[in-house]
Amino acid sequence: MSIFNISEHISKVSDDAKKYLNSSLEYYKLDSFKKMMSGAVSLVNLLVSGSIFLIFLLFISVGVAIVIGESLDSLSYGYFIVAGFYLLLFILYKLFGKPLTTEIVLKKYSKLFFNESTQDEVLDDEFKKLQK
């Protein structure tokens, strides 16, 4: 084996290593982009549906406050009772709801971000396209 063959093989190995590193970098870029977009889409969906629900809740609350106020012959009593109910819900959430909410969100997003089976299939297809 001559020195030229060895240097040729070393050059080929170096080129292959560069190609591998570039392909790996593209793979991880695509993987992180997919995860970020998944989170962004989930956040937008949550904000839109949460906003619609809050508008619904506002109108229901006003209606209930009016009904309670009319039955007590004072509209302000109805609004105070509904406000007190929401204050009670807020206090209960602060005392007991935070750990539950944190657990639910962590479980949901860990499944979303670390679901390797579907994610790997999509990324493998994209990786093969990049190699061509």
N, C-alpha and C positions, 0 to 999 in steps of 0.2 A: 504494500500500500504506500503510495507516494505522499509526500507532504501536501501536494495540491488536492488530493482526494480528502485528506483530513481537514484542510482548511475549507474545502467545499462543503463537507458535512457539518462543520462548525457553523458556517454561514447559513446553511439550510436550517439547522436547529435554532439558531438565533432568529431567523425570519419566522419560523413556526411559533416560537415563543412569543414574538411580537404580535403575530396574528391571534394567538390564543388570548393574550392579555387584552387586546383590542376587542375581541369577541366577548370576553368576560365583562369588560367594562360596559359594552353596549347592552349586554344582558341585564346587568344590575341597574343601569339607567332605566331600562324599560320596566324592570320590576318595581323600582321605586316610583316611577311615574304612574304605573297602574295602581299602586297602593295609595299614592297621594290623591289621585283622581277618584278612587273609590271613596275615600274619606270625604273629599270635597262634595261629591254627589250626595252622599248620605247627610252631610251637614245642610246642604241646600234643601233637600227633601224634608229634613226635620224642621228647619226654619219655616218653610212654606206651610206645612201641615200644622205646625204649632201656632202660627199666626192665624190661620183659619179657625183653629179650635179656640183660640183666645177671643176672637170676635164673637163666635158662637156663645162662649161662656159669658161674655159681657152682656149680650142681649138677654140671655136666660137669667142672669143675675139681676138685671134691672127689672125684668118682668116679675120675678119672684119677690123682689123688694117692694114693688108696687102692690102686689097681691097681699103680702104680709102687712104693709102699711095701711092699706084700705081696711083690712079686717081689724086692725088695732085703732082705726080712726086717726092715724097720724102717719103720713108717708115717711117722715124722717125716722120713725121707729123701725120701719121695714128696712130702710137702708142701713141703719146701725146694726140690726140683727144679721143681715147678710154680710156686712163688713166684719162682724165678730166671728161669723162662721169661717170666713177666709183667714182671719187672724189665727183662729184655732188650728186650721189646716196648716198654716205656715209654721206655727210652733211645733206641731207634731212632726212635720217634715224635718225641721231643724234638729229635733231630738232623735228621731228614729229613721228617717227616710234617707239620709245621706249615704250611709253604708250600703243600703239596699240598692240605691240608684247607681252607686259606684260599681258594685258587683255586676249589675245588669249590663252597664255600658262596657265594662272591661271584657265580659264574656262575649258580647256581641261583636265588638271590634277586634278581639283577638281571633275569633273565628273568621272574620272578614279578612284580616291582614295575614294570618298565618295558615290559611287553608291552602296547603301545598299541592293537593291533588289537582284541583282545577287550575290553579295559578300556574303550576309547572307545565301543564299541557299547552296553555296559551303561550307562555313564554318560550317553550321549546319550539313551537311553530314559528314564532317571530325570530328566534335565534337561528333557525335553519334558513329563513329568508335572508337574514343578514349575511350568512356565510356564502350565499350564492353570488 
